[in-house]
Amino acid sequence: METTTNPRVSKREFISRVATRSGLPVRTVSKVYESLLGELTGAVSCGETVVLTSFGRFYRQDHKGHKVRFGKSDVDDYVVLKFSASSSFNRRLGGDGNEIAPETYGMIEDADEFENIVEDHELRAAP
C-alpha cells in the first residue's frame, strides 16, 4: 500500500512567506506570529470563542475522560482546541476551478458575519 504525504510548511517557512507577501521584515512577522498565537491561546483557554471573519472560529471543547483497557491508566477529562472554518473560507479552498465572482464576496462576508452574530448570541444564551 502506497502512502502519499501532503507537503508541510514549517513555522520558519510560513513566517518567511508572510514576510515576503507583506513586505515586512521577518523579525517583525515573527513577533506578530508569536503574539497572535499567544493571544489566541489565552482567549480560548479562558473559554472565549475567537472569530476571525472570513476565516473561521477557534473554541475549546471539553471531553470526558474514559477508562482504558489492558491495565493502562485511565484518561482524565481534557480540553481540546477546535477550529471551524467559515463557509467563505471553505469555498476558497474548493480547488475545483470554479472561482467565485469578485462581486459575490461582499454578500458571502455579510452572510458569514450574520452567521457569526447568531452563533455568538446562541453561545451567550447558554446557561
WONORLIN-V22911 format. One line per field, one symbol per residue. phi: phi as a letter, one per 30 degrees, with the letter a starting at -180 (. if undefined). A space follows every 10 residues. Layout:
# WONORLIN-V22911
phi: ???
This chain:
# WONORLIN-V22911
phi: .dcccddccd eddddddddd ddicdedddd ddeddddddd ddddddjdcc cceiblbcac bdbddadcdi idddcdeabb dcbbdddddd dddeiciddd deddeddddd dddddddddd ddddddd
